[in-house]
């Protein structure tokens, strides 16, 4: 068996067997299939695609490239959530404690942000002392003791994906449904979960802007996950404007704490509760969506969700006082500049992509994987789509450090391009922005 023959066959539209796909993935570890051949194969997959059998074989081979964590000693269902990324999306930090307080163990392995989208690990690291680089023994222990654990990908979890993820980013081969499916499922199934809730976003600030592409990914995830005995539930949600009003790592952690404390009720909090309810349904903790959602709301009302967050922060070395006074504990930017309405009227659009790009310029995100993050930087949105605004009224606040001051004009220009103000009010979007639901119930 030769890699060049398999590349040629896929290039010409042929199918590969599971054994052949396994041969290619095994070649990552033993260096028998070098990166230039993998680059050619990835481009062939982008061009020709993979059928469900091939996609499942790729998931299995990538999963088996590392350890599959055994959490069977922990009683109850183990359910995780994954998002395809967005702007102002802090749902993981709300739904994980909520689901844990309701009896679902949430073993979450997350990633870092790149470009205009934020990463869960970067947000967590804005909490002083919080460690995301834990060994698997601590991962199991904290999952058992707290009902949730929040770490980054380790060398043991799907190492083939770490190689391929970096290669796809460098070779313009990211946009492929089979490759995205394999990347997500290989990591998530290695966590030891019983099921997965997926938030697939579509719209201006989403990775998949076209709804048909987002739906294709949803169906792929449901089909492949189900075929491997892991039920997948997908919510298709909009990302045309930022989900929450806070964009930036420390700002988003503060928003999450306020959501868990019950002092913030917005689209981000509501979607978090909807996703947590799906986790309860998938784990068999609740039998009906309305009851599941009410139970999740109860975990916020009685303080048990915030207490779970406090416990996991302490267990992972962070300062649990962030749950009591996030403004004082979290890093704060010394400079704040307003972005004001250029005219009076109705705020009709506040485009997510431009907001995310502006936040990145201020230091809250990465243009490349090696860029440093400023945990305090970001944008607070003061007025939402549908609001009546007056010329000169602040629509957002930009948080940054003096050394980033040179980026302020470009960030303000991006916000100006994000905003559309008209003479008529827009139609009101749904509170949770859920477009559709797919998969296991």
C-alpha positions in Angstrom: 0.0 0.0 0.0 1.4 3.4 -1.0 0.1 6.8 0.0 0.6 8.2 -3.5 -1.8 5.6 -5.0 -4.5 6.5 -2.4 -4.0 10.2 -3.1 -4.4 9.6 -6.8 -7.6 7.5 -6.3 -9.2 10.2 -4.1 -8.1 12.9 -6.5 -9.9 11.1 -9.3 -13.1 10.7 -7.3 -12.6 7.1 -6.0 -13.4 5.7 -2.6 -11.0 4.4 0.0 -11.5 1.5 2.3 -11.3 1.9 6.1 -8.0 0.0 6.1 -6.5 2.4 3.6 -7.7 5.4 5.6 -6.2 3.8 8.7 -2.9 3.4 6.8 -2.8 7.1 6.1 -3.6 8.1 9.7 -1.1 5.6 11.1 1.5 7.2 8.8 1.3 10.4 10.8 2.8 8.8 14.0 5.5 6.8 12.3 6.3 9.4 9.7 5.7 7.0 6.8 3.2 9.5 5.3 4.9 12.9 5.3 3.0 16.2 5.6 3.3 17.0 1.9 1.4 13.8 1.0 -1.2 14.6 3.7 -1.5 18.1 2.2 -2.2 16.6 -1.2 -4.7 14.1 0.3 -6.5 16.9 2.2 -6.9 18.9 -0.9 -8.3 15.9 -2.8 -10.9 15.4 0.0 -11.9 19.1 -0.2 -12.3 18.7 -4.0 -13.9 15.2 -4.1 -15.4 14.7 -0.7 -15.9 11.5 1.3 -19.0 9.4 1.7 -20.3 8.4 5.2 -18.4 5.2 5.3 -15.1 6.9 4.5 -15.9 9.7 7.0 -16.6 7.3 9.8 -13.4 5.4 9.0 -11.4 8.7 9.3 -13.1 9.5 12.6 -12.2 6.0 14.0 -8.6 6.2 12.8 -8.1 9.6 14.3 -9.8 8.6 17.5 -7.6 5.5 17.8 -4.4 7.5 17.2 -4.5 8.4 21.0 -6.2 7.4 24.2 -10.0 7.0 24.7 -10.7 8.2 28.2 -12.7 5.8 30.3 -15.2 7.6 32.6 -17.4 4.6 33.3 -16.5 4.7 37.0 -18.4 8.1 37.2 -22.1 7.4 37.6 -24.7 9.0 35.4 -24.6 10.3 31.8 -21.5 12.0 30.4 -22.5 14.6 27.8 -20.5 17.4 26.2 -21.3 20.4 24.0 -19.4 21.8 21.0 -19.9 25.0 19.1 -18.6 25.8 15.6 -17.6 29.2 16.9 -19.0 32.7 16.9 -18.7 36.2 18.4 -19.7 36.9 22.0 -20.5 33.2 22.5 -19.9 32.3 26.1 -22.5 29.5 26.3 -20.0 26.8 27.4 -19.2 28.6 30.6 -22.9 28.8 31.5 -24.3 25.5 30.2 -21.6 23.3 31.7 -22.3 24.3 35.3 -26.0 24.3 34.7 -26.0 20.8 33.3 -23.7 19.5 36.0 -26.0 21.0 38.7 -28.9 19.0 37.0 -27.1 15.7 37.2 -25.2 15.5 33.8 -21.4 15.1 34.0 -19.7 17.5 31.5 -16.2 16.4 30.5 -15.2 19.3 28.2 -12.1 19.5 26.1 -12.0 22.9 24.4 -9.9 24.9 22.1 -8.4 28.4 21.6 -9.7 31.2 19.5 -8.3 32.1 16.1 -9.4 35.0 14.0 -12.7 36.7 14.9 -14.0 33.9 17.1 -13.2 33.5 20.8 -11.9 30.3 22.4 -13.2 28.8 25.6 -9.6 28.2 26.9 -8.6 31.8 26.5 -11.7 32.9 28.4 -11.0 30.5 31.2 -7.4 31.6 31.5 -8.5 35.2 32.2 -9.5 33.8 35.6 -6.4 34.2 37.7 -4.6 30.9 38.3 -7.0 28.8 36.2 -5.3 25.8 34.6 -6.4 24.2 31.4 -3.3 22.0 30.9 -4.3 19.2 33.3 -3.1 15.5 33.1 -5.8 13.0 32.4 -5.8 11.7 36.0 -6.8 15.2 37.2 -9.4 15.4 34.4 -11.1 12.2 35.7 -10.9 13.3 39.3 -12.3 16.8 38.8 -15.1 15.4 36.5 -16.1 13.0 39.3 -15.9 15.5 42.1 -17.4 18.6 40.4 -19.6 17.1 37.7 -17.7 19.1 35.1 -14.1 19.7 34.0 -12.8 22.2 31.4 -9.4 21.5 29.8 -7.5 21.8 26.5 -6.5 19.0 24.2 -3.6 16.9 25.4 -1.0 14.8 23.6 -3.1 11.7 24.5 -6.4 12.9 22.9 -6.6 12.4 19.2 -3.0 13.5 18.4 -3.7 12.9 14.7 -6.2 15.7 14.8 -3.6 18.1 16.2 -1.4 17.4 13.2 -4.2 17.6 10.7 -5.8 20.7 12.2 -2.6 22.7 11.9 -2.0 21.3 8.4 -5.5 22.2 7.2 -5.1 25.7 8.5 -1.9 26.1 6.6 -3.1 24.6 3.3 -6.5 26.1 2.9 -8.3 22.8 3.4 -10.5 23.7 6.4 -13.8 24.0 4.5 -14.7 20.3 4.1 -17.7 18.7 5.9 -16.0 15.2 6.2 -12.8 16.8 7.6 -14.7 19.0 10.0 -16.8 16.1 11.2 -13.7 13.9 11.7 -11.9 16.7 13.6 -14.8 17.4 16.0 -15.9 13.8 16.6 -12.4 12.3 17.1 -11.7 14.8 19.9 -15.1 14.6 21.5 -15.5 10.8 21.5 -12.0 10.5 23.0 -13.3 12.4 26.1 -15.3 9.4 27.2 -18.7 10.9 26.6 -22.1 9.2 26.1 -23.5 11.8 23.7 -22.8 15.2 22.2 -24.9 18.4 21.8 -23.6 20.5 18.9 -24.3 24.2 18.3 -23.8 24.8 14.6 -23.8 28.5 13.7 -24.7 30.1 10.4 -24.6 33.8 9.3 -22.3 36.8 9.1 -20.0 35.9 12.0 -20.1 32.1 11.7 -17.5 29.8 10.3 -20.2 28.5 7.9 -22.0 31.5 6.6 -24.4 29.6 4.3 -27.3 27.9 6.0 -27.1 24.9 3.6 -23.5 24.3 4.6 -24.3 24.4 8.3 -27.2 22.0 7.8 -24.9 19.6 5.9 -22.5 19.6 8.8 -25.3 19.0 11.2 -26.6 16.0 9.3 -23.0 14.6 8.9 -22.4 14.8 12.7 -25.7 13.2 13.5 -25.2 10.4 11.0 -21.5 9.6 11.9 -21.9 10.0 15.6 -25.0 7.8 15.7 -23.3 5.1 13.6 -20.6 4.9 16.2 -23.1 4.5 19.1 -22.8 8.1 20.3 -26.1 10.1 19.8 -25.6 13.7 18.6 -28.2 16.5 18.9 -27.7 19.6 16.9 -29.1 23.1 17.3 -28.7 25.3 14.2 -28.4 28.9 15.4 -27.9 32.3 13.9 -24.7 34.3 14.2 -25.5 37.5 12.2 -24.9 39.7 15.3 -22.8 38.9 18.4 -24.7 36.4 20.6 -23.9 38.2 23.8 -23.2 41.9 24.6 -19.6 41.2 25.8 -16.9 40.3 23.3 -13.4 39.5 24.7 -12.1 37.0 27.2 -12.4 38.6 30.7 -15.5 40.5 29.6 -17.2 37.3 28.5 -16.3 35.5 31.8 -17.9 38.3 33.7 -21.0 37.9 31.5 -21.1 34.2 32.2 -20.9 34.8 36.0 -23.7 37.3 35.7 -25.7 34.7 33.7 -25.1 32.0 36.3 -26.0 34.5 39.1 -29.3 35.3 37.4 -28.5 39.0 37.0 -28.1 38.8 33.2 -30.9 37.6 30.9 -30.1 37.9 27.2 -29.9 35.8 24.0 -26.6 34.3 25.2 -28.0 33.2 28.5 -31.2 31.9 26.9 -29.3 29.8 24.3 -27.1 28.4 27.0 -30.2 27.2 28.8 -31.6 25.7 25.6 -28.3 23.8 25.0 -28.1 22.6 28.6 -31.7 21.4 28.3 -30.7 19.3 25.3 -27.9 17.8 27.3 -30.4 16.7 30.0 -32.6 15.2 27.3 -29.7 13.4 25.6 -28.5 12.1 29.0 -31.9 10.8 30.0 -32.1 13.2 33.0 -35.3 14.7 31.7 -37.9 13.3 29.4 -39.4 16.4 27.9 -37.9 19.7 26.7 -40.1 22.0 28.7 -39.3 20.1 31.9 -35.6 20.1 31.1 -35.6 23.8 30.4 -37.4 24.5 33.7 -34.9 22.4 35.6 -32.0 24.3 34.1 -33.6 27.6 35.0 -34.0 26.3 38.5 -30.3 25.6 38.8 -29.6 29.3 38.2 -32.4 30.4 40.5 -31.3 28.3 43.5 -27.6 29.1 43.0 -26.5 25.5 42.4 -25.1 26.3 38.9 -23.0 29.2 40.1 -21.7 27.0 43.0 -20.7 24.3 40.5 -18.7 26.9 38.5 -17.1 28.1 41.8 -16.1 24.5 42.6 -14.5 23.7 39.2 -12.6 27.0 39.2 -11.1 26.2 42.6 -10.4 22.6 41.6 -8.5 23.8 38.5 -6.4 26.3 40.4 -8.4 29.4 39.7 -9.6 32.2 42.0 -13.2 31.3 43.0 -13.8 34.8 44.1 -14.5 35.6 40.5 -18.0 34.2 41.2 -18.6 36.9 43.8 -16.9 39.9 42.3 -15.9 39.4 38.7 -15.2 43.1 38.0 -12.6 43.2 40.8 -11.0 39.8 40.2 -10.8 39.7 36.4 -8.2 41.8 34.4 -9.5 45.2 33.3 -8.2 47.3 30.4 -7.1 50.8 31.4 -8.5 52.5 28.3 -12.1 52.7 27.3 -13.3 54.5 24.1 -16.9 54.9 22.9 -18.3 54.0 19.5 -21.2 56.3 18.8 -24.2 56.2 16.5 -23.5 58.1 13.2 -27.1 59.0 12.8 -30.5 58.7 14.5 -32.9 55.9 13.7 -33.4 52.2 14.3 -30.4 49.9 14.7 -31.0 47.3 12.0 -27.7 45.4 11.9 -24.6 45.0 14.1 -22.6 42.5 12.1 -20.8 39.9 14.1 -17.8 39.4 11.8 -16.8 43.1 12.0 -17.2 43.2 15.7 -15.0 40.1 16.1 -12.4 41.6 13.9 -12.4 44.9 15.8 -12.0 43.0 19.1 -9.1 41.1 17.6 -7.4 44.3 16.6 -7.6 45.5 20.2 -5.8 42.3 21.4 -8.7 40.0 22.4 -8.0 37.6 19.5 -5.3 36.0 17.4 -4.6 36.6 13.7 -2.1 33.7 13.9 -1.8 30.8 16.4 1.4 32.3 17.8 -0.2 35.7 18.7 -0.5 36.6 22.4 -3.9 37.4 23.9 -4.8 40.4 26.0 -7.3 38.9 28.4 -8.7 42.4 29.3 -9.3 43.6 25.8 -12.7 43.5 24.0 -15.9 45.3 23.2 -19.0 45.9 25.3 -22.1 46.3 23.1 -24.5 48.8 24.6 -27.4 48.8 22.1 -28.8 45.7 20.4 -30.4 45.3 17.0 -34.0 46.7 17.1 -33.2 49.6 19.4 -34.0 53.2 18.7 -30.8 55.2 18.7 -29.9 58.9 18.6 -27.0 60.4 16.7 -23.9 60.6 19.0 -25.3 58.0 21.4 -22.7 55.3 22.5 -23.5 52.0 20.8 -20.4 50.2 22.2 -17.3 50.6 24.4 -13.9 49.5 23.3 -11.6 48.2 26.0 -7.8 48.2 25.3 -4.4 48.9 26.7 -2.4 52.1 25.7 0.0 50.1 23.6 -2.9 49.1 21.4 -4.0 52.7 20.9 -2.8 52.8 17.3 -5.3 50.1 16.4 -8.3 52.1 17.7 -9.1 54.0 14.5 -9.2 50.7 12.5 -11.3 49.1 15.2 -13.8 52.0 15.1 -13.9 51.8 11.3 -14.8 48.1 11.5 -17.6 48.9 14.0 -18.8 51.6 11.6 -19.0 49.0 8.9 -20.8 46.6 11.2 -23.7 49.0 11.9 -26.7 49.7 9.8 -29.2 52.3 11.1 -32.4 52.8 9.2 -35.7 54.7 9.4 -37.8 51.6 10.2 -37.4 49.0 13.0 -36.3 45.5 11.9 -38.2 42.4 12.6 -37.5 41.1 16.1 -35.2 38.0 16.1 -36.1 35.0 18.3 -34.7 35.3 21.8 -32.5 32.2 21.5 -31.8 32.4 17.7 -32.5 28.7 17.2 -33.3 28.0 13.5 -33.7 24.3 13.6 -33.0 21.1 15.6 -31.5 17.9 14.3 -30.7 14.4 15.6 -31.3 12.3 18.6 -34.0 13.3 21.1 
